[in-house]
């Protein structure tokens, strides 16, 4: 799994509950993928085994290559349809 320096040094430090396996799954089998204006891609995945045991939606942002992970966080504003 390829990652950016930002992901390794900032994201995982600020959000230690984020699992690398979740991020990999979001890229390989996402609920939805959407391009951002800057060319990066958003991938969403439903997570049921969260630390607080509540189902959550994980958003993983990759670079424009679609495989290098740049950011990941639980998305409180996700809606199943197109935004």
N, CA, C and O atoms as a CHARMM CRD file, in Angstrom:
* protein
*
  332
    1    1 UNK  N      0.85400  -1.17600   0.00000 PROA 1      0.00000
    2    1 UNK  CA     0.00000   0.00000   0.00000 PROA 1      0.00000
    3    1 UNK  C      0.89700   1.23600   0.00000 PROA 1      0.00000
    4    1 UNK  O      1.75200   1.40100   0.87100 PROA 1      0.00000
    5    2 UNK  N      0.68900   2.09000  -0.98300 PROA 2      0.00000
    6    2 UNK  CA     1.46400   3.32600  -1.07700 PROA 2      0.00000
    7    2 UNK  C      0.76300   4.43100  -0.28600 PROA 2      0.00000
    8    2 UNK  O     -0.46300   4.53500  -0.29800 PROA 2      0.00000
    9    3 UNK  N      1.55100   5.24500   0.39300 PROA 3      0.00000
   10    3 UNK  CA     1.00300   6.35300   1.17500 PROA 3      0.00000
   11    3 UNK  C      1.88100   7.58500   1.00200 PROA 3      0.00000
   12    3 UNK  O      3.04000   7.48300   0.60000 PROA 3      0.00000
   13    4 UNK  N      1.31700   8.74700   1.31100 PROA 4      0.00000
   14    4 UNK  CA     2.09400   9.97700   1.29300 PROA 4      0.00000
   15    4 UNK  C      2.74300  10.18600   2.65900 PROA 4      0.00000
   16    4 UNK  O      2.35700   9.56800   3.65200 PROA 4      0.00000
   17    5 UNK  N      3.70600  11.04500   2.68200 PROA 5      0.00000
   18    5 UNK  CA     4.36100  11.39100   3.94600 PROA 5      0.00000
   19    5 UNK  C      3.34100  12.01700   4.91700 PROA 5      0.00000
   20    5 UNK  O      3.37200  11.75900   6.12000 PROA 5      0.00000
   21    6 UNK  N      2.44400  12.83800   4.36700 PROA 6      0.00000
   22    6 UNK  CA     1.39900  13.45400   5.18200 PROA 6      0.00000
   23    6 UNK  C      0.56100  12.38100   5.89500 PROA 6      0.00000
   24    6 UNK  O      0.29000  12.50200   7.09000 PROA 6      0.00000
   25    7 UNK  N      0.15400  11.34000   5.16900 PROA 7      0.00000
   26    7 UNK  CA    -0.64200  10.27500   5.76900 PROA 7      0.00000
   27    7 UNK  C      0.12700   9.60400   6.90100 PROA 7      0.00000
   28    7 UNK  O     -0.41600   9.39900   7.98700 PROA 7      0.00000
   29    8 UNK  N      1.36600   9.26700   6.65500 PROA 8      0.00000
   30    8 UNK  CA     2.17400   8.56200   7.65600 PROA 8      0.00000
   31    8 UNK  C      2.45300   9.41700   8.88800 PROA 8      0.00000
   32    8 UNK  O      2.35100   8.93400  10.01600 PROA 8      0.00000
   33    9 UNK  N      2.80300  10.68200   8.67700 PROA 9      0.00000
   34    9 UNK  CA     3.24600  11.52900   9.79000 PROA 9      0.00000
   35    9 UNK  C      2.13700  12.30700  10.48100 PROA 9      0.00000
   36    9 UNK  O      2.25000  12.62000  11.66600 PROA 9      0.00000
   37   10 UNK  N      1.07600  12.62100   9.76600 PROA 10     0.00000
   38   10 UNK  CA     0.01200  13.43900  10.35300 PROA 10     0.00000
   39   10 UNK  C     -1.27800  12.65200  10.61000 PROA 10     0.00000
   40   10 UNK  O     -1.78800  12.63500  11.73000 PROA 10     0.00000
   41   11 UNK  N     -1.79000  12.01200   9.57800 PROA 11     0.00000
   42   11 UNK  CA    -3.09200  11.35000   9.69500 PROA 11     0.00000
   43   11 UNK  C     -3.05600  10.22600  10.72600 PROA 11     0.00000
   44   11 UNK  O     -3.89500  10.18600  11.62600 PROA 11     0.00000
   45   12 UNK  N     -2.10400   9.32500  10.60600 PROA 12     0.00000
   46   12 UNK  CA    -2.04900   8.19500  11.54600 PROA 12     0.00000
   47   12 UNK  C     -1.71200   8.64900  12.96400 PROA 12     0.00000
   48   12 UNK  O     -2.12200   8.00800  13.93100 PROA 12     0.00000
   49   13 UNK  N     -0.97900   9.73400  13.09500 PROA 13     0.00000
   50   13 UNK  CA    -0.67700  10.26000  14.42400 PROA 13     0.00000
   51   13 UNK  C     -1.92000  10.87600  15.06500 PROA 13     0.00000
   52   13 UNK  O     -2.19000  10.65700  16.24600 PROA 13     0.00000
   53   14 UNK  N     -2.67500  11.64800  14.27900 PROA 14     0.00000
   54   14 UNK  CA    -3.87600  12.31000  14.80200 PROA 14     0.00000
   55   14 UNK  C     -5.04600  11.34900  14.98700 PROA 14     0.00000
   56   14 UNK  O     -5.89100  11.54700  15.86000 PROA 14     0.00000
   57   15 UNK  N     -5.08900  10.30000  14.15400 PROA 15     0.00000
   58   15 UNK  CA    -6.20500   9.35600  14.18500 PROA 15     0.00000
   59   15 UNK  C     -5.67700   7.92200  14.30900 PROA 15     0.00000
   60   15 UNK  O     -5.75600   7.14900  13.35500 PROA 15     0.00000
   61   16 UNK  N     -5.14700   7.57100  15.46500 PROA 16     0.00000
   62   16 UNK  CA    -4.53700   6.24300  15.62700 PROA 16     0.00000
   63   16 UNK  C     -5.52600   5.08200  15.51000 PROA 16     0.00000
   64   16 UNK  O     -5.11000   3.93200  15.36300 PROA 16     0.00000
   65   17 UNK  N     -6.80800   5.36400  15.57200 PROA 17     0.00000
   66   17 UNK  CA    -7.83100   4.32800  15.44000 PROA 17     0.00000
   67   17 UNK  C     -8.03400   3.90400  13.97700 PROA 17     0.00000
   68   17 UNK  O     -8.65800   2.87400  13.72300 PROA 17     0.00000
   69   18 UNK  N     -7.52700   4.66800  13.02600 PROA 18     0.00000
   70   18 UNK  CA    -7.64900   4.31800  11.60900 PROA 18     0.00000
   71   18 UNK  C     -6.74200   3.12800  11.31200 PROA 18     0.00000
   72   18 UNK  O     -5.54200   3.17100  11.58100 PROA 18     0.00000
   73   19 UNK  N     -7.32300   2.07200  10.75800 PROA 19     0.00000
   74   19 UNK  CA    -6.54200   0.87600  10.43000 PROA 19     0.00000
   75   19 UNK  C     -6.14800   0.89800   8.95700 PROA 19     0.00000
   76   19 UNK  O     -6.94400   1.25600   8.08900 PROA 19     0.00000
   77   20 UNK  N     -4.91500   0.51100   8.69800 PROA 20     0.00000
   78   20 UNK  CA    -4.42900   0.44700   7.31900 PROA 20     0.00000
   79   20 UNK  C     -5.27400  -0.50800   6.47500 PROA 20     0.00000
   80   20 UNK  O     -5.50400  -0.25000   5.29400 PROA 20     0.00000
   81   21 UNK  N     -5.73100  -1.59600   7.06400 PROA 21     0.00000
   82   21 UNK  CA    -6.55400  -2.56200   6.32800 PROA 21     0.00000
   83   21 UNK  C     -7.86100  -1.92500   5.85400 PROA 21     0.00000
   84   21 UNK  O     -8.33200  -2.23000   4.75800 PROA 21     0.00000
   85   22 UNK  N     -8.44600  -1.05000   6.66100 PROA 22     0.00000
   86   22 UNK  CA    -9.65500  -0.35000   6.25000 PROA 22     0.00000
   87   22 UNK  C     -9.36800   0.50600   5.02300 PROA 22     0.00000
   88   22 UNK  O    -10.14700   0.52300   4.07000 PROA 22     0.00000
   89   23 UNK  N     -8.24900   1.21100   5.05500 PROA 23     0.00000
   90   23 UNK  CA    -7.88400   2.09800   3.94300 PROA 23     0.00000
   91   23 UNK  C     -7.69100   1.29100   2.66600 PROA 23     0.00000
   92   23 UNK  O     -8.15000   1.69500   1.59700 PROA 23     0.00000
   93   24 UNK  N     -7.02000   0.16500   2.77400 PROA 24     0.00000
   94   24 UNK  CA    -6.80400  -0.69500   1.60800 PROA 24     0.00000
   95   24 UNK  C     -8.14100  -1.20500   1.07200 PROA 24     0.00000
   96   24 UNK  O     -8.34400  -1.25100  -0.14100 PROA 24     0.00000
   97   25 UNK  N     -9.04900  -1.58800   1.96500 PROA 25     0.00000
   98   25 UNK  CA   -10.36100  -2.08000   1.55300 PROA 25     0.00000
   99   25 UNK  C    -11.18400  -0.98300   0.87700 PROA 25     0.00000
  100   25 UNK  O    -11.94000  -1.25800  -0.05500 PROA 25     0.00000
  101   26 UNK  N    -11.04100   0.24300   1.33900 PROA 26     0.00000
  102   26 UNK  CA   -11.77400   1.36100   0.73800 PROA 26     0.00000
  103   26 UNK  C    -11.36100   1.58100  -0.71200 PROA 26     0.00000
  104   26 UNK  O    -12.17000   2.00000  -1.53900 PROA 26     0.00000
  105   27 UNK  N    -10.11100   1.29800  -1.01000 PROA 27     0.00000
  106   27 UNK  CA    -9.62400   1.47300  -2.37800 PROA 27     0.00000
  107   27 UNK  C    -10.03700   0.29700  -3.26600 PROA 27     0.00000
  108   27 UNK  O    -10.38500   0.49200  -4.43100 PROA 27     0.00000
  109   28 UNK  N    -10.00000  -0.90100  -2.73000 PROA 28     0.00000
  110   28 UNK  CA   -10.29300  -2.07900  -3.54800 PROA 28     0.00000
  111   28 UNK  C    -11.78900  -2.36900  -3.69600 PROA 28     0.00000
  112   28 UNK  O    -12.21300  -2.89200  -4.72700 PROA 28     0.00000
  113   29 UNK  N    -12.58900  -2.03900  -2.68400 PROA 29     0.00000
  114   29 UNK  CA   -14.03100  -2.33100  -2.74400 PROA 29     0.00000
  115   29 UNK  C    -14.84200  -1.19400  -2.12000 PROA 29     0.00000
  116   29 UNK  O    -15.50700  -1.40000  -1.10500 PROA 29     0.00000
  117   30 UNK  N    -14.79500  -0.00600  -2.70800 PROA 30     0.00000
  118   30 UNK  CA   -15.48000   1.14300  -2.11100 PROA 30     0.00000
  119   30 UNK  C    -16.99500   1.11600  -2.32200 PROA 30     0.00000
  120   30 UNK  O    -17.49700   0.48700  -3.25300 PROA 30     0.00000
  121   31 UNK  N    -17.70700   1.81400  -1.43800 PROA 31     0.00000
  122   31 UNK  CA   -19.14100   2.04600  -1.63500 PROA 31     0.00000
  123   31 UNK  C    -19.34600   2.98700  -2.81800 PROA 31     0.00000
  124   31 UNK  O    -20.27900   2.83500  -3.60700 PROA 31     0.00000
  125   32 UNK  N    -18.44500   3.96400  -2.91600 PROA 32     0.00000
  126   32 UNK  CA   -18.51700   4.98300  -3.95600 PROA 32     0.00000
  127   32 UNK  C    -17.14400   5.60200  -4.14700 PROA 32     0.00000
  128   32 UNK  O    -16.34700   5.66200  -3.21100 PROA 32     0.00000
  129   33 UNK  N    -16.87000   6.05700  -5.35000 PROA 33     0.00000
  130   33 UNK  CA   -15.63000   6.78500  -5.66100 PROA 33     0.00000
  131   33 UNK  C    -16.02900   8.06800  -6.37200 PROA 33     0.00000
  132   33 UNK  O    -16.91000   8.07300  -7.23100 PROA 33     0.00000
  133   34 UNK  N    -15.36600   9.15300  -5.99800 PROA 34     0.00000
  134   34 UNK  CA   -15.68800  10.44600  -6.58100 PROA 34     0.00000
  135   34 UNK  C    -14.40600  11.24100  -6.76700 PROA 34     0.00000
  136   34 UNK  O    -13.54000  11.22800  -5.89200 PROA 34     0.00000
  137   35 UNK  N    -14.27200  11.92500  -7.87900 PROA 35     0.00000
  138   35 UNK  CA   -13.09600  12.76200  -8.13500 PROA 35     0.00000
  139   35 UNK  C    -13.29200  14.13300  -7.49500 PROA 35     0.00000
  140   35 UNK  O    -14.39100  14.68800  -7.51500 PROA 35     0.00000
  141   36 UNK  N    -12.22900  14.66300  -6.93400 PROA 36     0.00000
  142   36 UNK  CA   -12.23200  16.02100  -6.40500 PROA 36     0.00000
  143   36 UNK  C    -11.76800  16.96100  -7.51700 PROA 36     0.00000
  144   36 UNK  O    -11.23500  16.51800  -8.53500 PROA 36     0.00000
  145   37 UNK  N    -11.97200  18.23800  -7.31600 PROA 37     0.00000
  146   37 UNK  CA   -11.56900  19.24300  -8.30800 PROA 37     0.00000
  147   37 UNK  C    -10.05500  19.23800  -8.55500 PROA 37     0.00000
  148   37 UNK  O     -9.59900  19.57200  -9.64800 PROA 37     0.00000
  149   38 UNK  N     -9.28400  18.85700  -7.53300 PROA 38     0.00000
  150   38 UNK  CA    -7.82000  18.85600  -7.66500 PROA 38     0.00000
  151   38 UNK  C     -7.27800  17.55000  -8.25800 PROA 38     0.00000
  152   38 UNK  O     -6.06300  17.37300  -8.35400 PROA 38     0.00000
  153   39 UNK  N     -8.17400  16.63400  -8.65800 PROA 39     0.00000
  154   39 UNK  CA    -7.75400  15.38300  -9.26700 PROA 39     0.00000
  155   39 UNK  C     -7.63800  14.22000  -8.29900 PROA 39     0.00000
  156   39 UNK  O     -7.56600  13.06700  -8.72300 PROA 39     0.00000
  157   40 UNK  N     -7.62000  14.50400  -7.01700 PROA 40     0.00000
  158   40 UNK  CA    -7.57500  13.41700  -6.03400 PROA 40     0.00000
  159   40 UNK  C     -8.91000  12.67400  -6.04800 PROA 40     0.00000
  160   40 UNK  O     -9.92300  13.19800  -6.51000 PROA 40     0.00000
  161   41 UNK  N     -8.89400  11.44800  -5.53400 PROA 41     0.00000
  162   41 UNK  CA   -10.09700  10.62400  -5.53300 PROA 41     0.00000
  163   41 UNK  C    -10.54800  10.32500  -4.10800 PROA 41     0.00000
  164   41 UNK  O     -9.73300  10.03200  -3.23300 PROA 41     0.00000
  165   42 UNK  N    -11.84700  10.40500  -3.89100 PROA 42     0.00000
  166   42 UNK  CA   -12.44300  10.05000  -2.59800 PROA 42     0.00000
  167   42 UNK  C    -13.03000   8.65200  -2.71800 PROA 42     0.00000
  168   42 UNK  O    -13.74000   8.34900  -3.67600 PROA 42     0.00000
  169   43 UNK  N    -12.73400   7.81400  -1.75200 PROA 43     0.00000
  170   43 UNK  CA   -13.26900   6.44900  -1.68700 PROA 43     0.00000
  171   43 UNK  C    -13.96900   6.30900  -0.33600 PROA 43     0.00000
  172   43 UNK  O    -13.42500   6.71000   0.69300 PROA 43     0.00000
  173   44 UNK  N    -15.16900   5.74500  -0.34100 PROA 44     0.00000
  174   44 UNK  CA   -15.90100   5.54200   0.90900 PROA 44     0.00000
  175   44 UNK  C    -16.07200   4.06000   1.19300 PROA 44     0.00000
  176   44 UNK  O    -16.22700   3.25400   0.27600 PROA 44     0.00000
  177   45 UNK  N    -16.04200   3.70700   2.47900 PROA 45     0.00000
  178   45 UNK  CA   -16.21300   2.33100   2.91800 PROA 45     0.00000
  179   45 UNK  C    -17.00100   2.31900   4.21900 PROA 45     0.00000
  180   45 UNK  O    -16.76900   3.15100   5.09600 PROA 45     0.00000
  181   46 UNK  N    -17.92100   1.39000   4.34500 PROA 46     0.00000
  182   46 UNK  CA   -18.67000   1.21400   5.58900 PROA 46     0.00000
  183   46 UNK  C    -17.84300   0.35200   6.53800 PROA 46     0.00000
  184   46 UNK  O    -17.37200  -0.72200   6.16200 PROA 46     0.00000
  185   47 UNK  N    -17.66900   0.82900   7.77000 PROA 47     0.00000
  186   47 UNK  CA   -16.88200   0.13600   8.79100 PROA 47     0.00000
  187   47 UNK  C    -17.81000  -0.21200   9.95200 PROA 47     0.00000
  188   47 UNK  O    -18.49500   0.65900  10.48600 PROA 47     0.00000
  189   48 UNK  N    -17.83100  -1.47800  10.33700 PROA 48     0.00000
  190   48 UNK  CA   -18.68400  -1.87300  11.45700 PROA 48     0.00000
  191   48 UNK  C    -17.88900  -2.15100  12.73500 PROA 48     0.00000
  192   48 UNK  O    -18.45000  -2.08500  13.82800 PROA 48     0.00000
  193   49 UNK  N    -16.59900  -2.46100  12.61900 PROA 49     0.00000
  194   49 UNK  CA   -15.79100  -2.78800  13.80200 PROA 49     0.00000
  195   49 UNK  C    -14.96200  -1.59500  14.27900 PROA 49     0.00000
  196   49 UNK  O    -13.74100  -1.68100  14.41400 PROA 49     0.00000
  197   50 UNK  N    -15.66000  -0.47400  14.53100 PROA 50     0.00000
  198   50 UNK  CA   -14.98700   0.73500  14.99000 PROA 50     0.00000
  199   50 UNK  C    -14.69100   0.65000  16.48800 PROA 50     0.00000
  200   50 UNK  O    -15.27500  -0.18300  17.18200 PROA 50     0.00000
  201   51 UNK  N    -13.80400   1.48900  16.98900 PROA 51     0.00000
  202   51 UNK  CA   -13.47300   1.45900  18.42100 PROA 51     0.00000
  203   51 UNK  C    -14.68100   1.66400  19.33400 PROA 51     0.00000
  204   51 UNK  O    -14.74600   1.07500  20.41200 PROA 51     0.00000
  205   52 UNK  N    -15.63300   2.49200  18.91400 PROA 52     0.00000
  206   52 UNK  CA   -16.81600   2.72900  19.75300 PROA 52     0.00000
  207   52 UNK  C    -17.97800   1.79100  19.40300 PROA 52     0.00000
  208   52 UNK  O    -19.08300   1.93400  19.92800 PROA 52     0.00000
  209   53 UNK  N    -17.71400   0.83900  18.51700 PROA 53     0.00000
  210   53 UNK  CA   -18.67800  -0.18600  18.11100 PROA 53     0.00000
  211   53 UNK  C    -19.91000   0.36700  17.39800 PROA 53     0.00000
  212   53 UNK  O    -20.94600  -0.29700  17.34200 PROA 53     0.00000
  213   54 UNK  N    -19.80100   1.57900  16.85200 PROA 54     0.00000
  214   54 UNK  CA   -20.87500   2.16200  16.05500 PROA 54     0.00000
  215   54 UNK  C    -20.46300   2.09200  14.59100 PROA 54     0.00000
  216   54 UNK  O    -19.31000   2.37200  14.26600 PROA 54     0.00000
  217   55 UNK  N    -21.37600   1.72700  13.70900 PROA 55     0.00000
  218   55 UNK  CA   -21.02900   1.71000  12.28300 PROA 55     0.00000
  219   55 UNK  C    -20.67600   3.11900  11.80100 PROA 55     0.00000
  220   55 UNK  O    -21.33900   4.09300  12.15600 PROA 55     0.00000
  221   56 UNK  N    -19.64900   3.20800  11.00700 PROA 56     0.00000
  222   56 UNK  CA   -19.17600   4.50300  10.48900 PROA 56     0.00000
  223   56 UNK  C    -18.85000   4.37000   9.01200 PROA 56     0.00000
  224   56 UNK  O    -18.69200   3.26900   8.48500 PROA 56     0.00000
  225   57 UNK  N    -18.75300   5.51800   8.36100 PROA 57     0.00000
  226   57 UNK  CA   -18.31000   5.57100   6.97500 PROA 57     0.00000
  227   57 UNK  C    -16.91000   6.18400   6.97000 PROA 57     0.00000
  228   57 UNK  O    -16.69400   7.28500   7.47600 PROA 57     0.00000
  229   58 UNK  N    -15.97700   5.45100   6.39200 PROA 58     0.00000
  230   58 UNK  CA   -14.60100   5.92400   6.28100 PROA 58     0.00000
  231   58 UNK  C    -14.40300   6.53200   4.90400 PROA 58     0.00000
  232   58 UNK  O    -14.74500   5.91600   3.89400 PROA 58     0.00000
  233   59 UNK  N    -13.85100   7.74500   4.85700 PROA 59     0.00000
  234   59 UNK  CA   -13.47300   8.35600   3.58700 PROA 59     0.00000
  235   59 UNK  C    -11.95800   8.29000   3.47300 PROA 59     0.00000
  236   59 UNK  O    -11.23500   8.73400   4.36500 PROA 59     0.00000
  237   60 UNK  N    -11.49300   7.73700   2.37400 PROA 60     0.00000
  238   60 UNK  CA   -10.06500   7.65100   2.09200 PROA 60     0.00000
  239   60 UNK  C     -9.81000   8.48000   0.83700 PROA 60     0.00000
  240   60 UNK  O    -10.44600   8.26900  -0.19600 PROA 60     0.00000
  241   61 UNK  N     -8.88600   9.41500   0.93200 PROA 61     0.00000
  242   61 UNK  CA    -8.53800  10.26100  -0.20700 PROA 61     0.00000
  243   61 UNK  C     -7.20100   9.78500  -0.75500 PROA 61     0.00000
  244   61 UNK  O     -6.21500   9.67000  -0.02600 PROA 61     0.00000
  245   62 UNK  N     -7.19000   9.51100  -2.05700 PROA 62     0.00000
  246   62 UNK  CA    -5.95200   9.09400  -2.71300 PROA 62     0.00000
  247   62 UNK  C     -5.49300  10.18300  -3.67100 PROA 62     0.00000
  248   62 UNK  O     -6.26500  11.06200  -4.05400 PROA 62     0.00000
  249   63 UNK  N     -4.23300  10.10800  -4.04500 PROA 63     0.00000
  250   63 UNK  CA    -3.74100  10.99300  -5.08900 PROA 63     0.00000
  251   63 UNK  C     -4.41100  10.60400  -6.39600 PROA 63     0.00000
  252   63 UNK  O     -5.15500   9.62400  -6.43700 PROA 63     0.00000
  253   64 UNK  N     -4.16700  11.34100  -7.45000 PROA 64     0.00000
  254   64 UNK  CA    -4.85900  11.08400  -8.71800 PROA 64     0.00000
  255   64 UNK  C     -4.52300   9.73100  -9.33800 PROA 64     0.00000
  256   64 UNK  O     -5.16900   9.32100 -10.30200 PROA 64     0.00000
  257   65 UNK  N     -3.51600   9.02700  -8.79700 PROA 65     0.00000
  258   65 UNK  CA    -3.21200   7.68200  -9.30400 PROA 65     0.00000
  259   65 UNK  C     -4.21000   6.64300  -8.79100 PROA 65     0.00000
  260   65 UNK  O     -4.23800   5.51500  -9.28300 PROA 65     0.00000
  261   66 UNK  N     -5.03100   7.02100  -7.80100 PROA 66     0.00000
  262   66 UNK  CA    -6.05300   6.12900  -7.27700 PROA 66     0.00000
  263   66 UNK  C     -5.54800   5.07500  -6.31600 PROA 66     0.00000
  264   66 UNK  O     -6.32500   4.22500  -5.88000 PROA 66     0.00000
  265   67 UNK  N     -4.26200   5.10300  -5.97000 PROA 67     0.00000
  266   67 UNK  CA    -3.73500   4.07900  -5.06000 PROA 67     0.00000
  267   67 UNK  C     -2.86700   4.62500  -3.93300 PROA 67     0.00000
  268   67 UNK  O     -2.68100   3.93800  -2.92900 PROA 67     0.00000
  269   68 UNK  N     -2.33400   5.82600  -4.06200 PROA 68     0.00000
  270   68 UNK  CA    -1.50400   6.40300  -3.00400 PROA 68     0.00000
  271   68 UNK  C     -2.39700   7.12400  -2.00900 PROA 68     0.00000
  272   68 UNK  O     -3.02500   8.12800  -2.34500 PROA 68     0.00000
  273   69 UNK  N     -2.45600   6.61600  -0.78900 PROA 69     0.00000
  274   69 UNK  CA    -3.35200   7.17100   0.23500 PROA 69     0.00000
  275   69 UNK  C     -2.75800   8.44300   0.82000 PROA 69     0.00000
  276   69 UNK  O     -1.59900   8.48000   1.23500 PROA 69     0.00000
  277   70 UNK  N     -3.58600   9.48900   0.84000 PROA 70     0.00000
  278   70 UNK  CA    -3.16200  10.79300   1.34300 PROA 70     0.00000
  279   70 UNK  C     -3.87900  11.16900   2.64700 PROA 70     0.00000
  280   70 UNK  O     -3.28700  11.81500   3.51200 PROA 70     0.00000
  281   71 UNK  N     -5.14200  10.77100   2.79100 PROA 71     0.00000
  282   71 UNK  CA    -5.91200  11.14700   3.97400 PROA 71     0.00000
  283   71 UNK  C     -6.97500  10.08200   4.24100 PROA 71     0.00000
  284   71 UNK  O     -7.39100   9.36400   3.33100 PROA 71     0.00000
  285   72 UNK  N     -7.40600   9.98900   5.49200 PROA 72     0.00000
  286   72 UNK  CA    -8.47200   9.06500   5.86900 PROA 72     0.00000
  287   72 UNK  C     -9.13300   9.56700   7.14200 PROA 72     0.00000
  288   72 UNK  O     -8.46100  10.00300   8.07700 PROA 72     0.00000
  289   73 UNK  N    -10.44900   9.50200   7.16500 PROA 73     0.00000
  290   73 UNK  CA   -11.19800   9.94400   8.34300 PROA 73     0.00000
  291   73 UNK  C    -12.61700   9.42200   8.26500 PROA 73     0.00000
  292   73 UNK  O    -13.08500   9.04200   7.19200 PROA 73     0.00000
  293   74 UNK  N    -13.31300   9.40100   9.41300 PROA 74     0.00000
  294   74 UNK  CA   -14.71300   9.02900   9.43200 PROA 74     0.00000
  295   74 UNK  C    -15.52200  10.21000   8.90900 PROA 74     0.00000
  296   74 UNK  O    -15.38800  11.33100   9.40000 PROA 74     0.00000
  297   75 UNK  N    -16.35500   9.95300   7.91800 PROA 75     0.00000
  298   75 UNK  CA   -17.11500  10.99200   7.22900 PROA 75     0.00000
  299   75 UNK  C    -18.50900  11.10300   7.84200 PROA 75     0.00000
  300   75 UNK  O    -19.35300  10.23400   7.62500 PROA 75     0.00000
  301   76 UNK  N    -18.74700  12.13900   8.58600 PROA 76     0.00000
  302   76 UNK  CA   -20.04000  12.33500   9.24300 PROA 76     0.00000
  303   76 UNK  C    -21.11100  12.80500   8.26800 PROA 76     0.00000
  304   76 UNK  O    -22.30200  12.67800   8.55300 PROA 76     0.00000
  305   77 UNK  N    -20.70800  13.34200   7.12700 PROA 77     0.00000
  306   77 UNK  CA   -21.66200  13.93000   6.18400 PROA 77     0.00000
  307   77 UNK  C    -21.96300  13.05700   4.98100 PROA 77     0.00000
  308   77 UNK  O    -22.59000  13.51900   4.02800 PROA 77     0.00000
  309   78 UNK  N    -21.52800  11.80600   5.00600 PROA 78     0.00000
  310   78 UNK  CA   -21.73300  10.92900   3.84300 PROA 78     0.00000
  311   78 UNK  C    -23.20700  10.66500   3.61400 PROA 78     0.00000
  312   78 UNK  O    -23.95700  10.37000   4.54400 PROA 78     0.00000
  313   79 UNK  N    -23.60600  10.77600   2.35900 PROA 79     0.00000
  314   79 UNK  CA   -24.94000  10.33400   1.96100 PROA 79     0.00000
  315   79 UNK  C    -24.74400   9.36400   0.79700 PROA 79     0.00000
  316   79 UNK  O    -23.87400   9.57300  -0.04900 PROA 79     0.00000
  317   80 UNK  N    -25.53900   8.32100   0.75500 PROA 80     0.00000
  318   80 UNK  CA   -25.36400   7.25900  -0.22300 PROA 80     0.00000
  319   80 UNK  C    -25.44400   7.71000  -1.67100 PROA 80     0.00000
  320   80 UNK  O    -24.79200   7.11900  -2.53100 PROA 80     0.00000
  321   81 UNK  N    -26.23400   8.75300  -1.96500 PROA 81     0.00000
  322   81 UNK  CA   -26.36200   9.22800  -3.33500 PROA 81     0.00000
  323   81 UNK  C    -25.26800  10.19400  -3.70800 PROA 81     0.00000
  324   81 UNK  O    -24.41100  10.52500  -2.88800 PROA 81     0.00000
  325   82 UNK  N    -25.29500  10.64400  -4.93500 PROA 82     0.00000
  326   82 UNK  CA   -24.30900  11.63600  -5.40300 PROA 82     0.00000
  327   82 UNK  C    -24.52500  12.93600  -4.65300 PROA 82     0.00000
  328   82 UNK  O    -25.66100  13.31900  -4.37300 PROA 82     0.00000
  329   83 UNK  N    -23.41600  13.62200  -4.32400 PROA 83     0.00000
  330   83 UNK  CA   -23.56200  14.91500  -3.65300 PROA 83     0.00000
  331   83 UNK  C    -23.49300  16.04600  -4.62800 PROA 83     0.00000
  332   83 UNK  O    -23.59800  17.20800  -4.23500 PROA 83     0.00000
